[in-house]
Amino acid sequence: MPQSEPRRFHGFARLRALFLRDDSGATAVEFALIGAPFFAMLSFMLLGGHILWMAQSMDTAVKSISRQIRTGQAQTANMTMATFRNEICNQVATSPASCRQNLIIDVKRFDAPENINFNPPKKNDILDQSASTFQPGGREDYVIVKVYYVVDYLTNLASLLGSTTNLDIPLSATAAFRNEPF
């Protein structure tokens, strides 16, 4: 029995020395440790860039379409909410189908600038899709154009991981002006 103990220990020492000397898998192990966080960070950077691009394109679209309301072009062309929605969605950096489904439009006219309501249309602290309105107003009316789009990428990703947390990112673009005397 005492002879087998040193042999077993000698075999373990030889096996240990073999693993310490062999570093051919070190790169694979290091990549496995660093790869997942690196690709996750890269993915979130791309996602953040796309969200910023969508926000900028939505802001540009609202300004250009609001110009049509301000100058009276929308009123003379009898622009409807559907036409307004299509005009916005054609310029926003996302799929048009998703945009048409998730875009919340709130265009309202006011008699005086102090009556303008800048609050978003919410129901139970959630943006209300059914509260969409389109009132472009007439000559020299005060108008506010508010457009909201909810980006649900992170909520969808979290639901794949089993979470029920709402991680939606609401994007908004606003233009407030007084219609010209067209």
Backbone as CSV, one residue per row, in Angstrom:
resi,resn,N_x,N_y,N_z,CA_x,CA_y,CA_z,C_x,C_y,C_z
1,MET,0.800,-1.194,0.000,0.000,0.000,0.000,0.842,1.257,0.000
2,PRO,1.873,1.315,0.775,2.667,2.534,0.751,3.342,2.747,-0.594
3,GLN,3.579,1.708,-1.378,4.234,1.890,-2.669,3.277,2.502,-3.684
4,SER,2.006,2.240,-3.608,1.059,2.768,-4.571,0.786,4.259,-4.353
5,GLU,0.888,4.738,-3.117,0.660,6.145,-2.840,1.648,7.036,-3.586
6,PRO,2.938,6.777,-3.481,3.870,7.656,-4.210,3.678,7.539,-5.718
7,ARG,3.332,6.376,-6.219,3.117,6.224,-7.645,1.908,7.047,-8.107
8,ARG,0.840,6.993,-7.338,-0.342,7.766,-7.687,-0.008,9.260,-7.641
9,PHE,0.733,9.661,-6.622,1.128,11.054,-6.511,2.047,11.430,-7.668
10,HIS,2.939,10.532,-8.054,3.859,10.790,-9.154,3.072,10.920,-10.467
11,GLY,2.028,10.095,-10.652,1.195,10.172,-11.850,0.418,11.484,-11.901
12,PHE,-0.078,11.909,-10.734,-0.790,13.178,-10.677,0.150,14.345,-10.983
13,ALA,1.359,14.290,-10.460,2.343,15.351,-10.706,2.692,15.395,-12.189
14,ARG,2.826,14.231,-12.817,3.143,14.189,-14.240,1.981,14.755,-15.068
15,LEU,0.752,14.409,-14.700,-0.428,14.924,-15.390,-0.547,16.440,-15.197
16,ARG,-0.268,16.895,-13.994,-0.300,18.330,-13.711,0.754,19.056,-14.530
17,ALA,1.927,18.520,-14.602,3.007,19.133,-15.376,2.637,19.165,-16.862
18,LEU,1.939,18.136,-17.321,1.522,18.087,-18.719,0.545,19.230,-19.030
19,PHE,-0.426,19.457,-18.118,-1.386,20.551,-18.329,-0.737,21.918,-18.195
20,LEU,0.186,22.079,-17.280,0.850,23.360,-17.113,1.729,23.683,-18.316
21,ARG,2.295,22.697,-18.919,3.185,22.907,-20.044,2.397,23.158,-21.319
22,ASP,1.210,22.574,-21.455,0.423,22.689,-22.687,-0.472,23.926,-22.610
23,ASP,-0.221,24.923,-23.457,-1.033,26.137,-23.474,-1.710,26.329,-24.834
24,SER,-1.937,25.248,-25.553,-2.531,25.363,-26.887,-4.003,25.777,-26.831
25,GLY,-4.705,25.564,-25.759,-6.109,25.948,-25.647,-6.317,27.256,-24.909
26,ALA,-5.247,27.957,-24.563,-5.373,29.189,-23.789,-6.140,30.262,-24.560
27,THR,-5.894,30.359,-25.836,-6.584,31.373,-26.638,-8.077,31.100,-26.693
28,ALA,-8.439,29.841,-26.845,-9.853,29.485,-26.900,-10.543,29.785,-25.567
29,VAL,-9.886,29.507,-24.473,-10.456,29.780,-23.157,-10.584,31.283,-22.943
30,GLU,-9.547,32.044,-23.317,-9.604,33.500,-23.164,-10.726,34.088,-24.037
31,PHE,-10.878,33.590,-25.249,-11.949,34.080,-26.122,-13.316,33.741,-25.551
32,ALA,-13.438,32.567,-24.964,-14.714,32.175,-24.369,-15.062,33.097,-23.193
33,LEU,-14.068,33.528,-22.441,-14.316,34.417,-21.312,-14.610,35.850,-21.753
34,ILE,-13.964,36.308,-22.798,-14.082,37.698,-23.231,-15.081,37.852,-24.384
35,GLY,-15.317,36.822,-25.169,-16.146,36.918,-26.372,-17.582,37.317,-26.110
36,ALA,-18.243,36.681,-25.166,-19.664,36.975,-24.911,-19.877,38.417,-24.460
37,PRO,-19.121,38.923,-23.481,-19.318,40.331,-23.114,-18.976,41.298,-24.252
38,PHE,-17.961,40.960,-25.041,-17.582,41.820,-26.161,-18.697,41.902,-27.192
39,PHE,-19.245,40.765,-27.580,-20.311,40.781,-28.584,-21.602,41.388,-28.030
40,ALA,-21.866,41.218,-26.745,-23.033,41.863,-26.139,-22.872,43.380,-26.158
41,MET,-21.679,43.855,-25.795,-21.431,45.292,-25.821,-21.512,45.843,-27.244
42,LEU,-20.979,45.129,-28.202,-21.035,45.549,-29.601,-22.482,45.598,-30.091
43,SER,-23.278,44.617,-29.710,-24.689,44.594,-30.108,-25.459,45.758,-29.504
44,PHE,-25.224,46.066,-28.236,-25.918,47.181,-27.603,-25.471,48.522,-28.184
45,MET,-24.228,48.620,-28.608,-23.773,49.847,-29.268,-24.480,50.028,-30.609
46,LEU,-24.619,48.955,-31.366,-25.336,49.030,-32.636,-26.811,49.353,-32.416
47,LEU,-27.413,48.753,-31.413,-28.811,49.027,-31.076,-28.993,50.485,-30.680
48,GLY,-28.101,50.997,-29.859,-28.167,52.399,-29.460,-28.006,53.339,-30.641
49,GLY,-27.108,53.006,-31.553,-26.935,53.817,-32.751,-28.182,53.815,-33.617
50,HIS,-28.824,52.661,-33.736,-30.049,52.584,-34.541,-31.173,53.381,-33.893
51,ILE,-31.274,53.343,-32.585,-32.309,54.113,-31.896,-32.067,55.612,-32.076
52,LEU,-30.814,56.047,-31.987,-30.513,57.462,-32.212,-30.827,57.866,-33.651
53,TRP,-30.529,56.989,-34.591,-30.830,57.254,-36.001,-32.346,57.372,-36.205
54,MET,-33.113,56.483,-35.571,-34.568,56.545,-35.671,-35.100,57.849,-35.072
55,ALA,-34.559,58.248,-33.929,-35.013,59.484,-33.278,-34.722,60.693,-34.156
56,GLN,-33.537,60.729,-34.740,-33.183,61.858,-35.595,-34.038,61.890,-36.858
57,SER,-34.261,60.740,-37.465,-35.066,60.708,-38.685,-36.522,61.059,-38.385
58,MET,-37.021,60.661,-37.213,-38.390,61.006,-36.844,-38.514,62.509,-36.604
59,ASP,-37.527,63.105,-35.973,-37.540,64.544,-35.730,-37.510,65.319,-37.049
60,THR,-36.678,64.880,-37.975,-36.609,65.520,-39.290,-37.920,65.372,-40.034
61,ALA,-38.535,64.192,-39.963,-39.809,63.958,-40.646,-40.912,64.842,-40.077
62,VAL,-40.971,64.970,-38.756,-42.003,65.797,-38.129,-41.822,67.259,-38.523
63,LYS,-40.599,67.732,-38.578,-40.374,69.126,-38.968,-40.786,69.381,-40.409
64,SER,-40.476,68.444,-41.300,-40.825,68.675,-42.709,-42.333,68.551,-42.946
65,ILE,-43.000,67.604,-42.306,-44.440,67.451,-42.485,-45.190,68.581,-41.772
66,SER,-44.684,69.030,-40.629,-45.306,70.145,-39.918,-45.249,71.423,-40.749
67,ARG,-44.239,71.546,-41.551,-44.140,72.710,-42.441,-45.324,72.746,-43.410
68,GLN,-45.768,71.576,-43.845,-46.929,71.523,-44.739,-48.197,71.987,-44.019
69,ILE,-48.321,71.643,-42.739,-49.479,72.098,-41.964,-49.388,73.607,-41.751
70,ARG,-48.213,74.074,-41.407,-48.029,75.502,-41.108,-48.321,76.390,-42.310
71,THR,-47.960,75.936,-43.495,-48.155,76.760,-44.687,-49.522,76.555,-45.331
72,GLY,-50.302,75.596,-44.827,-51.640,75.365,-45.359,-51.692,74.341,-46.480
73,GLN,-50.575,73.772,-46.855,-50.556,72.761,-47.914,-51.328,71.523,-47.493
74,ALA,-51.203,71.129,-46.246,-51.911,69.934,-45.752,-53.414,70.156,-45.741
75,GLN,-53.843,71.361,-45.366,-55.269,71.648,-45.300,-55.880,71.713,-46.706
76,THR,-55.198,72.333,-47.654,-55.747,72.428,-49.013,-55.740,71.077,-49.717
77,ALA,-54.821,70.201,-49.334,-54.758,68.858,-49.925,-55.640,67.875,-49.159
78,ASN,-56.358,68.352,-48.136,-57.210,67.498,-47.292,-56.439,66.311,-46.713
79,MET,-55.286,66.598,-46.131,-54.455,65.550,-45.523,-55.211,64.919,-44.363
80,THR,-55.222,63.598,-44.332,-55.852,62.856,-43.249,-54.777,62.309,-42.307
81,MET,-55.221,61.712,-41.204,-54.256,61.119,-40.285,-53.494,59.982,-40.955
82,ALA,-54.167,59.209,-41.798,-53.496,58.107,-42.497,-52.415,58.635,-43.438
83,THR,-52.718,59.718,-44.141,-51.718,60.317,-45.035,-50.555,60.867,-44.232
84,PHE,-50.868,61.521,-43.119,-49.824,62.062,-42.240,-48.937,60.935,-41.719
85,ARG,-49.576,59.847,-41.278,-48.830,58.690,-40.766,-47.918,58.110,-41.847
86,ASN,-48.433,57.974,-43.065,-47.610,57.433,-44.159,-46.440,58.344,-44.482
87,GLU,-46.673,59.661,-44.455,-45.590,60.614,-44.730,-44.483,60.489,-43.686
88,ILE,-44.865,60.366,-42.434,-43.872,60.221,-41.363,-43.131,58.893,-41.509
89,CYS,-43.886,57.806,-41.703,-43.282,56.468,-41.742,-42.378,56.271,-42.960
90,ASN,-42.615,57.013,-44.026,-41.730,56.916,-45.184,-40.365,57.515,-44.914
91,GLN,-40.251,58.340,-43.881,-38.988,59.007,-43.589,-38.280,58.492,-42.340
92,VAL,-38.984,57.725,-41.507,-38.383,57.220,-40.273,-37.554,55.979,-40.570
93,ALA,-36.408,55.867,-39.907,-35.460,54.774,-40.146,-35.887,53.499,-39.425
94,THR,-37.016,52.954,-39.831,-37.501,51.670,-39.318,-38.403,51.071,-40.386
95,SER,-38.886,49.891,-40.162,-39.747,49.287,-41.170,-41.069,50.041,-41.223
96,PRO,-41.567,50.336,-42.418,-42.821,51.085,-42.528,-44.006,50.383,-41.858
97,ALA,-44.055,49.064,-41.932,-45.166,48.338,-41.310,-45.152,48.516,-39.789
98,SER,-43.987,48.381,-39.171,-43.867,48.565,-37.725,-44.173,50.008,-37.342
99,CYS,-43.729,50.938,-38.171,-43.983,52.353,-37.901,-45.472,52.649,-37.947
100,ARG,-46.161,52.170,-38.970,-47.596,52.442,-39.099,-48.392,51.841,-37.939
101,GLN,-47.910,50.722,-37.439,-48.618,50.061,-36.346,-48.350,50.740,-34.996
102,ASN,-47.139,51.224,-34.770,-46.745,51.714,-33.448,-46.687,53.230,-33.319
103,LEU,-46.889,53.967,-34.398,-46.780,55.421,-34.354,-48.021,56.033,-33.708
104,ILE,-47.813,56.912,-32.762,-48.899,57.620,-32.094,-48.813,59.075,-32.528
105,ILE,-49.900,59.580,-33.095,-49.937,60.938,-33.636,-50.879,61.780,-32.786
106,ASP,-50.421,62.965,-32.418,-51.240,63.886,-31.638,-51.059,65.283,-32.225
107,VAL,-51.913,65.647,-33.166,-51.898,66.967,-33.801,-53.150,67.699,-33.339
108,LYS,-52.955,68.810,-32.633,-54.097,69.548,-32.088,-53.933,71.033,-32.346
109,ARG,-55.065,71.683,-32.531,-55.090,73.133,-32.693,-55.540,73.769,-31.391
110,PHE,-55.059,74.976,-31.152,-55.404,75.728,-29.953,-55.696,77.166,-30.347
111,ASP,-56.496,77.837,-29.522,-56.849,79.228,-29.800,-55.773,80.202,-29.345
112,ALA,-55.043,79.839,-28.297,-54.019,80.733,-27.758,-52.797,79.907,-27.349
113,PRO,-51.614,80.510,-27.395,-50.400,79.733,-27.058,-50.371,79.243,-25.616
114,GLU,-51.027,79.946,-24.709,-51.007,79.499,-23.312,-51.882,78.269,-23.079
115,ASN,-52.724,77.927,-24.048,-53.576,76.740,-23.927,-52.927,75.469,-24.461
116,ILE,-51.759,75.586,-25.081,-51.108,74.424,-25.689,-50.727,73.417,-24.609
117,ASN,-51.072,72.175,-24.843,-50.785,71.081,-23.912,-49.630,70.263,-24.476
118,PHE,-48.499,70.268,-23.786,-47.318,69.548,-24.243,-47.255,68.119,-23.702
119,ASN,-48.193,67.727,-22.864,-48.167,66.391,-22.257,-48.514,65.320,-23.293
120,PRO,-47.845,64.176,-23.203,-48.160,63.084,-24.137,-49.505,62.439,-23.802
121,PRO,-50.151,61.849,-24.804,-51.427,61.159,-24.532,-51.163,59.835,-23.815
122,LYS,-51.436,59.801,-22.526,-51.166,58.601,-21.727,-52.436,58.100,-21.069
123,LYS,-52.451,56.791,-20.886,-53.516,56.130,-20.133,-52.826,55.135,-19.211
124,ASN,-53.000,55.301,-17.922,-52.333,54.462,-16.912,-50.814,54.499,-17.059
125,ASP,-50.270,55.676,-17.295,-48.822,55.911,-17.444,-48.201,55.218,-18.650
126,ILE,-49.001,54.848,-19.625,-48.511,54.222,-20.855,-49.036,55.049,-22.018
127,LEU,-48.190,55.256,-23.025,-48.639,55.987,-24.207,-49.858,55.303,-24.799
128,ASP,-50.895,56.088,-25.062,-52.183,55.550,-25.496,-52.317,55.642,-27.012
129,GLN,-52.303,54.496,-27.662,-52.420,54.422,-29.117,-53.785,54.922,-29.586
130,SER,-54.805,54.712,-28.803,-56.150,55.100,-29.211,-56.394,56.607,-29.091
131,ALA,-55.481,57.335,-28.475,-55.654,58.777,-28.278,-55.118,59.591,-29.445
132,SER,-54.789,58.960,-30.550,-54.275,59.689,-31.711,-55.334,60.648,-32.231
133,THR,-54.910,61.893,-32.479,-55.814,62.913,-33.018,-55.109,63.638,-34.158
134,PHE,-55.908,64.208,-35.052,-55.349,64.979,-36.163,-56.246,66.180,-36.427
135,GLN,-55.846,67.321,-35.882,-56.561,68.585,-36.075,-55.544,69.628,-36.547
136,PRO,-55.310,69.733,-37.859,-54.280,70.658,-38.342,-54.649,72.127,-38.212
137,GLY,-55.899,72.419,-37.932,-56.309,73.792,-37.713,-56.465,74.582,-38.996
138,GLY,-56.820,75.835,-38.817,-57.026,76.733,-39.948,-56.014,77.859,-39.936
139,ARG,-56.393,78.966,-40.580,-55.503,80.125,-40.676,-55.200,80.677,-39.288
140,GLU,-53.949,80.906,-39.037,-53.437,81.553,-37.829,-53.825,80.848,-36.528
141,ASP,-54.136,79.558,-36.612,-54.367,78.767,-35.402,-53.020,78.331,-34.832
142,TYR,-52.997,78.133,-33.521,-51.814,77.569,-32.882,-51.941,76.061,-32.942
143,VAL,-50.877,75.407,-33.368,-50.917,73.956,-33.566,-49.698,73.327,-32.895
144,ILE,-49.908,72.190,-32.286,-48.796,71.395,-31.782,-48.870,70.020,-32.426
145,VAL,-47.743,69.584,-32.947,-47.620,68.273,-33.574,-46.716,67.434,-32.680
146,LYS,-47.281,66.371,-32.123,-46.514,65.458,-31.279,-46.619,64.061,-31.884
147,VAL,-45.479,63.447,-32.091,-45.439,62.105,-32.666,-44.605,61.227,-31.740
148,TYR,-45.110,60.049,-31.439,-44.441,59.114,-30.533,-44.287,57.764,-31.226
149,TYR,-43.143,57.147,-30.984,-42.888,55.801,-31.497,-42.209,55.024,-30.381
150,VAL,-42.760,53.879,-30.039,-42.219,53.066,-28.956,-41.317,51.988,-29.547
151,VAL,-40.043,52.027,-29.152,-39.076,51.019,-29.583,-39.110,49.899,-28.552
152,ASP,-39.472,48.708,-29.012,-39.653,47.588,-28.076,-38.604,46.496,-28.228
153,TYR,-37.438,46.827,-28.783,-36.377,45.831,-28.971,-35.968,45.186,-27.651
154,LEU,-35.702,46.024,-26.648,-35.188,45.488,-25.388,-36.247,44.676,-24.641
155,THR,-37.508,45.074,-24.739,-38.570,44.296,-24.106,-38.689,42.934,-24.767
156,ASN,-38.600,42.916,-26.102,-38.653,41.626,-26.808,-37.466,40.750,-26.437
157,LEU,-36.281,41.346,-26.319,-35.097,40.584,-25.934,-35.246,40.051,-24.512
158,ALA,-35.748,40.884,-23.607,-35.937,40.457,-22.216,-36.982,39.353,-22.109
159,SER,-38.026,39.416,-22.953,-39.043,38.363,-22.900,-38.487,37.030,-23.377
160,LEU,-37.518,37.069,-24.299,-36.875,35.823,-24.722,-36.082,35.199,-23.577
161,LEU,-35.597,36.061,-22.688,-34.828,35.578,-21.544,-35.712,35.280,-20.332
162,GLY,-37.031,35.413,-20.503,-37.961,35.056,-19.438,-38.380,36.207,-18.549
163,SER,-37.998,37.418,-18.877,-38.355,38.561,-18.046,-39.671,39.181,-18.523
164,THR,-40.428,39.739,-17.615,-41.663,40.436,-17.970,-41.512,41.944,-17.781
165,THR,-40.291,42.416,-17.595,-40.025,43.830,-17.386,-40.239,44.602,-18.680
166,ASN,-40.894,45.751,-18.584,-41.116,46.606,-19.739,-39.897,47.500,-19.936
167,LEU,-39.160,47.276,-21.010,-37.965,48.055,-21.317,-38.163,48.883,-22.586
168,ASP,-39.414,49.222,-22.900,-39.696,50.012,-24.094,-39.052,51.386,-23.994
169,ILE,-38.602,51.880,-25.152,-37.993,53.205,-25.227,-38.912,54.085,-26.066
170,PRO,-39.610,55.042,-25.446,-40.490,55.906,-26.236,-39.694,57.041,-26.884
171,LEU,-39.777,57.133,-28.200,-39.161,58.237,-28.929,-40.248,59.260,-29.225
172,SER,-39.899,60.522,-29.197,-40.895,61.551,-29.487,-40.269,62.666,-30.305
173,ALA,-41.116,63.310,-31.086,-40.728,64.490,-31.841,-41.888,65.469,-31.762
174,THR,-41.577,66.733,-31.560,-42.618,67.736,-31.344,-42.313,68.989,-32.147
175,ALA,-43.364,69.591,-32.653,-43.269,70.897,-33.321,-44.474,71.712,-32.900
176,ALA,-44.237,72.920,-32.414,-45.317,73.821,-32.037,-45.152,75.100,-32.832
177,PHE,-46.241,75.591,-33.418,-46.164,76.752,-34.308,-47.519,77.401,-34.450
178,ARG,-47.516,78.518,-35.125,-48.762,79.195,-35.470,-48.895,79.126,-36.990
179,ASN,-50.040,78.651,-37.449,-50.260,78.549,-38.892,-50.155,79.921,-39.541
180,GLU,-49.673,79.920,-40.756,-49.570,81.153,-41.522,-50.952,81.556,-42.042
181,PRO,-51.116,82.815,-42.416,-52.426,83.232,-42.957,-52.569,82.812,-44.425
182,PHE,-52.722,81.539,-44.643,-52.790,81.009,-46.018,-54.126,81.257,-46.665
